[in-house]
Amino acid sequence: MKIAFIIERPGFLKGFGPVIDSALGRQWLVEIWYGPMMGFPRSPRPLDAKVLRNLDLPDSWNGKVAVREFNEIEELPRLGQDHSIEAIFS
């Protein structure tokens, strides 16, 4: 299975961490997508993508989790199709 996590804020990574660990334990392919998130009603201000670029992912995820950046919310459906994502968590 191939899944993706949309990260709206750096703290989301902490919340998704156990789910990502479990998915990796099942040999699933995992991607993390991040971007400015303009247009999401839940996000009162755009995410500073530089903060996410500098996140320290756990060592256990090295080489196992793909990280992709997007610029516009409209790119998300294409990302899902281009990378054959079966489930997206947000």
C-alpha positions in Angstrom: 0.0 0.0 0.0 1.2 3.5 -0.7 0.0 6.4 1.6 0.7 10.1 2.0 0.4 12.5 4.9 -0.4 16.2 4.3 1.5 18.2 6.9 -0.2 21.5 7.7 1.9 22.4 10.7 5.2 21.0 12.1 3.3 19.5 15.1 1.2 17.3 12.8 4.3 15.2 12.3 4.4 14.3 15.9 0.7 13.2 15.8 1.2 11.2 12.7 4.4 9.6 13.9 2.9 6.4 15.4 0.7 5.9 12.3 3.8 6.3 10.0 5.8 3.9 12.2 3.0 1.4 11.9 2.7 1.8 8.2 6.5 1.3 7.7 6.3 -1.8 9.9 3.8 -3.2 7.5 6.2 -2.4 4.6 3.9 0.2 3.2 5.4 3.1 1.1 5.0 6.4 2.9 5.2 10.0 1.6 5.0 13.3 3.5 3.6 16.2 1.5 4.0 19.8 2.7 3.4 23.2 1.3 2.1 26.7 2.1 -1.5 25.4 2.5 -3.1 28.6 1.3 -6.8 28.0 0.9 -7.3 25.5 3.7 -10.0 27.0 5.9 -8.5 25.3 9.0 -5.2 27.0 8.5 -5.4 30.6 9.8 -2.0 31.5 8.2 0.2 29.9 5.6 2.7 27.3 6.8 6.3 28.5 6.5 7.6 25.7 4.3 11.2 26.5 5.4 10.2 25.2 8.8 9.2 21.8 7.4 12.2 21.6 5.1 14.4 21.7 8.2 12.4 19.1 10.2 14.4 16.3 11.6 12.7 13.1 10.7 13.4 10.1 13.0 16.4 8.1 11.9 14.1 5.0 11.5 12.4 6.9 8.6 15.6 7.7 6.7 15.4 6.3 3.2 11.9 4.9 3.9 9.8 8.1 3.7 9.6 10.3 0.6 9.1 14.0 1.3 7.5 16.2 -1.4 6.7 19.9 -1.5 3.8 21.4 -3.3 3.0 25.1 -3.9 -0.8 25.1 -4.5 -3.6 23.1 -3.1 -4.7 22.3 -6.6 -1.6 20.1 -7.0 -2.7 17.5 -4.5 -4.9 15.4 -6.8 -2.1 15.3 -9.4 0.4 14.3 -6.7 -1.9 11.5 -5.7 -2.3 10.3 -9.2 1.4 10.7 -10.3 2.6 8.7 -7.3 -0.1 6.1 -7.2 -1.2 7.0 -3.6 -4.0 4.8 -2.2 -4.8 6.8 0.9 -4.2 10.3 2.0 -4.1 11.5 5.7 -4.6 15.1 6.6 
